[in-house]
Structures are given as structure tokens and as C-alpha cells.
Amino acid sequence: MKTRVIPVLLLRNSGLYKTVKFKDPRYIGDPINSVRIFNEKEVDELAFIDISATPAGRGPDFDMLEQIAGEAFMPMAYGGGITTFEQVQRILSLGFEKVIFNTAAFDHPDVLAETSRVYGAQAVVGCLDVKKTLLGRYELYTHSGSKKRSVSLPDQIAQFGQLGVGEILVNAIDRDGVMKGYDAALIKAVSSRCSVPVIACGGAGSLDDLGIAVNEGGASAVAAGSLFIYKGVHRAVLINYPDRRDLKQRLP
């Protein structure tokens, strides 16, 4: 398949957590054990986001990232607490292939530009955390969804292009953890305005949802958390990943 299917793992105080609409983090388990399971399932890629780093005003937990990199056999991306190019260098030196920028894209755009210049656009993922208003307008947030930004969605997409971003991760805050489907209109609003691959995130509850994000939203890759962490109506914690044959029926 050309479509990548990416589990997103949320880190918080050295543990693995899952949120609903970016709130009420629920402890899931040990990140290292989850990485080992995903190794066995031969996932396309893993994305780690530390949801506690930026709100707490601290940088990445490099000790944790080194442990993760020592276990993972697949390409990895990391985001959370990044404010300097030196932090980026350390993350990539540990074995991560990509760095995900959300808050830094607004507060430290020079870090994105320098990363793209030195490591190439393929190492830079710009993240859009988006809420939809009652009037249907999209608003951007940073700091794990707690700080609204005044920049419009089209303007931030254009800014990503100027900074040399190689991929855009679109995360619908209102869909996070709900498992009722992606916001296909939001994904399309981003994919139609940029020339780089778009990763859909936020809301996947079934394999059919993955297909909708690609076929209707124009996403180049699909990412999810709950879909790969929970099983059944009671949301029992069970790390899982779809069978390739099932994915090929829905994704190009």
C-alpha cells in the first residue's frame, strides 16, 4: 500500500495515555511494551507526542525517547516541548526520522526552517490542532489544545510551506478519542491547499473511517490512537493493528 497507517501514542510523565477531545487523559500502560507489540505487528510508522511537555514548560524527555528508539524497529516521529534546534538534533540523533511541530510552529518558526534546511523537508511535520466552532469555522490551538491562536487555517498552511514543512498532521480536537470518524471536510480543506502529504488524525473508529479520510479527504496517510489501543464497546486496552488484507480493501 502507498497509504501509511500510523498509530499515535501520547506520552505523559513517562507513561502512555489516551485522551478524549484532548482532555481526561487515561493511563494505558508502559510505552516500551506498546512499542514491542507494534514491532511484532510490523506497523508502517509510529508517532509519539508528549502532551505534558509544552503545558509544563519543559523540553522532551530524552531518556524516555532513547529507550523508545532502542526498542522500535519502524520509522518514528516525535513531538512535544521542542523550542530549540539543538533539541531537534538530539531527537534525530537518537534514531527518530521526523519531528512534529505544533506550538513551535507559532512561537519558534525559525526552528522548523533550520530543521528543514539541515535535515530536509521530510524530517519536518507541521501539526494543526483544530477545533470547529458552532458556526463551522476552524480555529487553531497549541499547548495541547489549551491555547487558541489568532492565525487562520489557510494562513498557517501557507506558513508551513514557507518554513519548508514536508508533511502536515491534521488533528481534529473535537473528534479526538470519540471514534466516530474523521472530519473529512477539515482534511480536504488542508489537502486542497497544500502540495505536501497530509496525515489525517482524530476520530478513527473503524477501518472504513481510514478509507474515508483518504478517498474523500485527500489524506496521504492516516493516524489514530484509540483505534489501535482499544478493543470492543467497553474499550478494553488491547494494543492492535489491522491485518494488511483488510487495509488493502479500503486504502490505495
Contacts in CASP RR format, 6 or more apart in sequence:
PFRMAT RR
TARGET T0000
AUTHOR 0000-0000-0000
METHOD contacts of the structure
MODEL  1
MKTRVIPVLLLRNSGLYKTVKFKDPRYIGDPINSVRIFNEKEVDELAFID
ISATPAGRGPDFDMLEQIAGEAFMPMAYGGGITTFEQVQRILSLGFEKVI
FNTAAFDHPDVLAETSRVYGAQAVVGCLDVKKTLLGRYELYTHSGSKKRS
VSLPDQIAQFGQLGVGEILVNAIDRDGVMKGYDAALIKAVSSRCSVPVIA
CGGAGSLDDLGIAVNEGGASAVAAGSLFIYKGVHRAVLINYPDRRDLKQR
LP
1 244 0 8 1.000
1 247 0 8 1.000
1 248 0 8 1.000
1 251 0 8 1.000
1 252 0 8 1.000
2 252 0 8 1.000
3 210 0 8 1.000
3 214 0 8 1.000
3 219 0 8 1.000
3 220 0 8 1.000
3 221 0 8 1.000
3 222 0 8 1.000
3 247 0 8 1.000
3 251 0 8 1.000
3 252 0 8 1.000
4 44 0 8 1.000
4 45 0 8 1.000
4 199 0 8 1.000
4 220 0 8 1.000
4 221 0 8 1.000
4 222 0 8 1.000
5 43 0 8 1.000
5 44 0 8 1.000
5 210 0 8 1.000
5 221 0 8 1.000
5 222 0 8 1.000
5 223 0 8 1.000
5 241 0 8 1.000
5 242 0 8 1.000
5 247 0 8 1.000
5 251 0 8 1.000
6 43 0 8 1.000
6 44 0 8 1.000
6 45 0 8 1.000
6 46 0 8 1.000
6 47 0 8 1.000
6 199 0 8 1.000
6 221 0 8 1.000
6 222 0 8 1.000
6 223 0 8 1.000
6 224 0 8 1.000
7 38 0 8 1.000
7 43 0 8 1.000
7 46 0 8 1.000
7 47 0 8 1.000
7 223 0 8 1.000
7 224 0 8 1.000
7 225 0 8 1.000
7 228 0 8 1.000
7 229 0 8 1.000
7 241 0 8 1.000
8 47 0 8 1.000
8 48 0 8 1.000
8 49 0 8 1.000
8 201 0 8 1.000
8 223 0 8 1.000
8 224 0 8 1.000
8 225 0 8 1.000
9 16 0 8 1.000
9 31 0 8 1.000
9 34 0 8 1.000
9 46 0 8 1.000
9 47 0 8 1.000
9 48 0 8 1.000
9 49 0 8 1.000
9 225 0 8 1.000
10 16 0 8 1.000
10 17 0 8 1.000
10 18 0 8 1.000
10 19 0 8 1.000
10 25 0 8 1.000
10 48 0 8 1.000
10 49 0 8 1.000
10 50 0 8 1.000
10 51 0 8 1.000
10 225 0 8 1.000
11 17 0 8 1.000
11 31 0 8 1.000
11 48 0 8 1.000
11 49 0 8 1.000
11 50 0 8 1.000
11 51 0 8 1.000
11 52 0 8 1.000
11 61 0 8 1.000
11 64 0 8 1.000
12 25 0 8 1.000
12 50 0 8 1.000
12 51 0 8 1.000
12 52 0 8 1.000
13 52 0 8 1.000
14 31 0 8 1.000
14 61 0 8 1.000
14 64 0 8 1.000
15 27 0 8 1.000
15 28 0 8 1.000
15 29 0 8 1.000
15 30 0 8 1.000
15 31 0 8 1.000
16 27 0 8 1.000
16 28 0 8 1.000
16 29 0 8 1.000
16 30 0 8 1.000
16 31 0 8 1.000
16 34 0 8 1.000
17 25 0 8 1.000
17 26 0 8 1.000
17 27 0 8 1.000
17 28 0 8 1.000
17 51 0 8 1.000
18 25 0 8 1.000
18 26 0 8 1.000
18 28 0 8 1.000
18 177 0 8 1.000
18 225 0 8 1.000
18 226 0 8 1.000
18 229 0 8 1.000
18 230 0 8 1.000
19 25 0 8 1.000
19 26 0 8 1.000
19 51 0 8 1.000
19 176 0 8 1.000
19 177 0 8 1.000
20 176 0 8 1.000
20 177 0 8 1.000
20 178 0 8 1.000
21 173 0 8 1.000
21 174 0 8 1.000
21 175 0 8 1.000
21 176 0 8 1.000
21 177 0 8 1.000
21 178 0 8 1.000
22 51 0 8 1.000
22 129 0 8 1.000
22 144 0 8 1.000
22 145 0 8 1.000
22 146 0 8 1.000
22 173 0 8 1.000
22 176 0 8 1.000
25 51 0 8 1.000
28 34 0 8 1.000
28 229 0 8 1.000
28 237 0 8 1.000
29 237 0 8 1.000
31 48 0 8 1.000
31 64 0 8 1.000
31 68 0 8 1.000
32 67 0 8 1.000
32 68 0 8 1.000
32 71 0 8 1.000
34 239 0 8 1.000
35 46 0 8 1.000
35 68 0 8 1.000
35 71 0 8 1.000
35 72 0 8 1.000
36 71 0 8 1.000
37 239 0 8 1.000
38 46 0 8 1.000
38 72 0 8 1.000
38 74 0 8 1.000
38 239 0 8 1.000
38 241 0 8 1.000
39 71 0 8 1.000
39 72 0 8 1.000
39 73 0 8 1.000
39 74 0 8 1.000
41 240 0 8 1.000
41 241 0 8 1.000
42 74 0 8 1.000
43 74 0 8 1.000
43 241 0 8 1.000
44 74 0 8 1.000
44 75 0 8 1.000
45 74 0 8 1.000
45 75 0 8 1.000
45 76 0 8 1.000
45 77 0 8 1.000
45 221 0 8 1.000
46 72 0 8 1.000
46 74 0 8 1.000
46 75 0 8 1.000
46 76 0 8 1.000
46 77 0 8 1.000
47 76 0 8 1.000
47 77 0 8 1.000
47 78 0 8 1.000
47 79 0 8 1.000
47 100 0 8 1.000
47 169 0 8 1.000
47 223 0 8 1.000
48 65 0 8 1.000
48 68 0 8 1.000
48 76 0 8 1.000
48 77 0 8 1.000
48 78 0 8 1.000
48 79 0 8 1.000
49 78 0 8 1.000
49 79 0 8 1.000
49 80 0 8 1.000
49 100 0 8 1.000
50 60 0 8 1.000
50 61 0 8 1.000
50 78 0 8 1.000
50 79 0 8 1.000
50 80 0 8 1.000
50 81 0 8 1.000
51 80 0 8 1.000
51 144 0 8 1.000
52 144 0 8 1.000
53 59 0 8 1.000
53 60 0 8 1.000
53 61 0 8 1.000
53 80 0 8 1.000
53 81 0 8 1.000
54 80 0 8 1.000
54 81 0 8 1.000
54 102 0 8 1.000
54 103 0 8 1.000
54 142 0 8 1.000
54 143 0 8 1.000
54 144 0 8 1.000
55 143 0 8 1.000
55 144 0 8 1.000
55 146 0 8 1.000
57 81 0 8 1.000
58 81 0 8 1.000
59 80 0 8 1.000
59 81 0 8 1.000
59 82 0 8 1.000
59 83 0 8 1.000
59 87 0 8 1.000
60 78 0 8 1.000
60 79 0 8 1.000
60 80 0 8 1.000
60 81 0 8 1.000
60 82 0 8 1.000
60 87 0 8 1.000
60 90 0 8 1.000
60 91 0 8 1.000
62 90 0 8 1.000
62 91 0 8 1.000
62 94 0 8 1.000
65 78 0 8 1.000
65 91 0 8 1.000
65 94 0 8 1.000
65 96 0 8 1.000
66 94 0 8 1.000
68 76 0 8 1.000
69 76 0 8 1.000
69 94 0 8 1.000
69 95 0 8 1.000
69 96 0 8 1.000
75 97 0 8 1.000
75 98 0 8 1.000
76 95 0 8 1.000
76 96 0 8 1.000
76 97 0 8 1.000
76 98 0 8 1.000
77 96 0 8 1.000
77 97 0 8 1.000
77 98 0 8 1.000
77 99 0 8 1.000
77 100 0 8 1.000
77 125 0 8 1.000
78 91 0 8 1.000
78 96 0 8 1.000
78 98 0 8 1.000
78 99 0 8 1.000
78 100 0 8 1.000
79 99 0 8 1.000
79 100 0 8 1.000
79 101 0 8 1.000
79 102 0 8 1.000
79 127 0 8 1.000
80 100 0 8 1.000
80 102 0 8 1.000
80 103 0 8 1.000
81 87 0 8 1.000
81 103 0 8 1.000
81 104 0 8 1.000
82 88 0 8 1.000
82 91 0 8 1.000
82 99 0 8 1.000
82 101 0 8 1.000
82 104 0 8 1.000
82 108 0 8 1.000
82 111 0 8 1.000
83 104 0 8 1.000
83 107 0 8 1.000
83 108 0 8 1.000
83 111 0 8 1.000
84 108 0 8 1.000
84 111 0 8 1.000
85 110 0 8 1.000
85 111 0 8 1.000
85 114 0 8 1.000
85 115 0 8 1.000
85 118 0 8 1.000
88 99 0 8 1.000
88 111 0 8 1.000
88 114 0 8 1.000
88 115 0 8 1.000
88 119 0 8 1.000
91 99 0 8 1.000
92 99 0 8 1.000
92 119 0 8 1.000
92 123 0 8 1.000
97 122 0 8 1.000
97 123 0 8 1.000
98 122 0 8 1.000
98 123 0 8 1.000
98 124 0 8 1.000
98 125 0 8 1.000
98 167 0 8 1.000
99 115 0 8 1.000
99 123 0 8 1.000
99 124 0 8 1.000
99 125 0 8 1.000
100 125 0 8 1.000
100 126 0 8 1.000
100 127 0 8 1.000
100 169 0 8 1.000
101 111 0 8 1.000
101 112 0 8 1.000
101 124 0 8 1.000
101 125 0 8 1.000
101 126 0 8 1.000
101 127 0 8 1.000
101 165 0 8 1.000
102 126 0 8 1.000
102 127 0 8 1.000
102 128 0 8 1.000
102 129 0 8 1.000
102 142 0 8 1.000
103 142 0 8 1.000
103 143 0 8 1.000
103 147 0 8 1.000
104 111 0 8 1.000
104 112 0 8 1.000
105 112 0 8 1.000
105 126 0 8 1.000
105 127 0 8 1.000
105 156 0 8 1.000
105 159 0 8 1.000
105 160 0 8 1.000
105 163 0 8 1.000
106 142 0 8 1.000
106 149 0 8 1.000
106 151 0 8 1.000
107 142 0 8 1.000
109 159 0 8 1.000
109 163 0 8 1.000
112 124 0 8 1.000
112 126 0 8 1.000
112 163 0 8 1.000
112 164 0 8 1.000
112 165 0 8 1.000
113 163 0 8 1.000
113 164 0 8 1.000
115 123 0 8 1.000
115 124 0 8 1.000
116 123 0 8 1.000
116 124 0 8 1.000
116 163 0 8 1.000
116 164 0 8 1.000
116 165 0 8 1.000
116 166 0 8 1.000
121 164 0 8 1.000
121 165 0 8 1.000
121 166 0 8 1.000
121 196 0 8 1.000
122 166 0 8 1.000
122 167 0 8 1.000
124 163 0 8 1.000
124 164 0 8 1.000
124 165 0 8 1.000
124 166 0 8 1.000
124 167 0 8 1.000
125 165 0 8 1.000
125 166 0 8 1.000
125 167 0 8 1.000
125 168 0 8 1.000
125 169 0 8 1.000
125 199 0 8 1.000
126 160 0 8 1.000
126 165 0 8 1.000
126 166 0 8 1.000
126 167 0 8 1.000
126 168 0 8 1.000
126 169 0 8 1.000
127 168 0 8 1.000
127 169 0 8 1.000
127 171 0 8 1.000
128 140 0 8 1.000
128 153 0 8 1.000
128 156 0 8 1.000
128 157 0 8 1.000
128 168 0 8 1.000
128 169 0 8 1.000
128 170 0 8 1.000
128 171 0 8 1.000
128 190 0 8 1.000
129 140 0 8 1.000
129 141 0 8 1.000
129 142 0 8 1.000
129 144 0 8 1.000
129 145 0 8 1.000
129 171 0 8 1.000
129 173 0 8 1.000
130 138 0 8 1.000
130 139 0 8 1.000
130 140 0 8 1.000
130 141 0 8 1.000
130 153 0 8 1.000
130 170 0 8 1.000
130 171 0 8 1.000
130 172 0 8 1.000
130 173 0 8 1.000
130 183 0 8 1.000
130 186 0 8 1.000
131 138 0 8 1.000
131 139 0 8 1.000
131 141 0 8 1.000
131 145 0 8 1.000
131 148 0 8 1.000
131 172 0 8 1.000
131 173 0 8 1.000
131 174 0 8 1.000
132 138 0 8 1.000
132 139 0 8 1.000
132 172 0 8 1.000
132 174 0 8 1.000
132 183 0 8 1.000
132 186 0 8 1.000
133 139 0 8 1.000
138 153 0 8 1.000
138 186 0 8 1.000
138 189 0 8 1.000
139 148 0 8 1.000
139 149 0 8 1.000
140 148 0 8 1.000
140 149 0 8 1.000
140 151 0 8 1.000
140 152 0 8 1.000
140 153 0 8 1.000
140 156 0 8 1.000
141 147 0 8 1.000
141 148 0 8 1.000
141 149 0 8 1.000
141 173 0 8 1.000
142 149 0 8 1.000
145 173 0 8 1.000
149 156 0 8 1.000
151 159 0 8 1.000
153 189 0 8 1.000
153 190 0 8 1.000
154 193 0 8 1.000
157 168 0 8 1.000
157 190 0 8 1.000
157 193 0 8 1.000
157 194 0 8 1.000
158 193 0 8 1.000
160 168 0 8 1.000
160 194 0 8 1.000
160 196 0 8 1.000
161 194 0 8 1.000
161 196 0 8 1.000
165 196 0 8 1.000
166 196 0 8 1.000
166 197 0 8 1.000
167 196 0 8 1.000
167 197 0 8 1.000
167 198 0 8 1.000
167 199 0 8 1.000
167 220 0 8 1.000
167 221 0 8 1.000
168 190 0 8 1.000
168 194 0 8 1.000
168 196 0 8 1.000
168 197 0 8 1.000
168 198 0 8 1.000
168 199 0 8 1.000
169 198 0 8 1.000
169 199 0 8 1.000
169 201 0 8 1.000
169 223 0 8 1.000
170 186 0 8 1.000
170 187 0 8 1.000
170 190 0 8 1.000
170 198 0 8 1.000
170 199 0 8 1.000
170 200 0 8 1.000
170 201 0 8 1.000
170 219 0 8 1.000
171 201 0 8 1.000
171 202 0 8 1.000
172 182 0 8 1.000
172 183 0 8 1.000
172 186 0 8 1.000
172 201 0 8 1.000
172 202 0 8 1.000
172 203 0 8 1.000
174 183 0 8 1.000
175 181 0 8 1.000
175 182 0 8 1.000
175 183 0 8 1.000
175 202 0 8 1.000
175 203 0 8 1.000
176 202 0 8 1.000
176 203 0 8 1.000
177 202 0 8 1.000
177 203 0 8 1.000
177 225 0 8 1.000
177 226 0 8 1.000
178 203 0 8 1.000
179 203 0 8 1.000
179 204 0 8 1.000
179 205 0 8 1.000
179 226 0 8 1.000
179 227 0 8 1.000
179 230 0 8 1.000
180 203 0 8 1.000
180 205 0 8 1.000
181 202 0 8 1.000
181 203 0 8 1.000
181 204 0 8 1.000
181 205 0 8 1.000
181 206 0 8 1.000
181 209 0 8 1.000
181 212 0 8 1.000
182 200 0 8 1.000
182 201 0 8 1.000
182 202 0 8 1.000
182 203 0 8 1.000
182 204 0 8 1.000
182 209 0 8 1.000
182 212 0 8 1.000
182 213 0 8 1.000
182 217 0 8 1.000
182 222 0 8 1.000
183 202 0 8 1.000
183 203 0 8 1.000
184 212 0 8 1.000
184 213 0 8 1.000
184 216 0 8 1.000
184 217 0 8 1.000
185 217 0 8 1.000
187 198 0 8 1.000
187 200 0 8 1.000
187 213 0 8 1.000
187 216 0 8 1.000
187 217 0 8 1.000
187 218 0 8 1.000
187 219 0 8 1.000
188 216 0 8 1.000
188 217 0 8 1.000
188 218 0 8 1.000
190 198 0 8 1.000
191 198 0 8 1.000
191 217 0 8 1.000
191 218 0 8 1.000
191 219 0 8 1.000
191 220 0 8 1.000
197 220 0 8 1.000
197 221 0 8 1.000
198 218 0 8 1.000
198 219 0 8 1.000
198 220 0 8 1.000
198 221 0 8 1.000
199 219 0 8 1.000
199 220 0 8 1.000
199 221 0 8 1.000
199 222 0 8 1.000
199 223 0 8 1.000
200 213 0 8 1.000
200 214 0 8 1.000
200 217 0 8 1.000
200 219 0 8 1.000
200 221 0 8 1.000
200 222 0 8 1.000
200 223 0 8 1.000
201 222 0 8 1.000
201 223 0 8 1.000
201 224 0 8 1.000
202 223 0 8 1.000
202 224 0 8 1.000
202 225 0 8 1.000
203 209 0 8 1.000
203 224 0 8 1.000
203 226 0 8 1.000
204 210 0 8 1.000
204 213 0 8 1.000
204 222 0 8 1.000
204 223 0 8 1.000
204 224 0 8 1.000
204 225 0 8 1.000
204 226 0 8 1.000
204 227 0 8 1.000
205 224 0 8 1.000
205 226 0 8 1.000
205 227 0 8 1.000
206 227 0 8 1.000
207 242 0 8 1.000
207 246 0 8 1.000
207 247 0 8 1.000
207 250 0 8 1.000
208 250 0 8 1.000
209 227 0 8 1.000
210 222 0 8 1.000
210 224 0 8 1.000
210 247 0 8 1.000
210 250 0 8 1.000
210 251 0 8 1.000
211 222 0 8 1.000
211 250 0 8 1.000
211 251 0 8 1.000
213 219 0 8 1.000
213 222 0 8 1.000
214 220 0 8 1.000
214 222 0 8 1.000
214 251 0 8 1.000
214 252 0 8 1.000
222 251 0 8 1.000
226 235 0 8 1.000
228 239 0 8 1.000
228 240 0 8 1.000
228 241 0 8 1.000
229 237 0 8 1.000
229 238 0 8 1.000
229 239 0 8 1.000
229 240 0 8 1.000
230 236 0 8 1.000
230 237 0 8 1.000
230 238 0 8 1.000
231 237 0 8 1.000
231 238 0 8 1.000
231 240 0 8 1.000
END
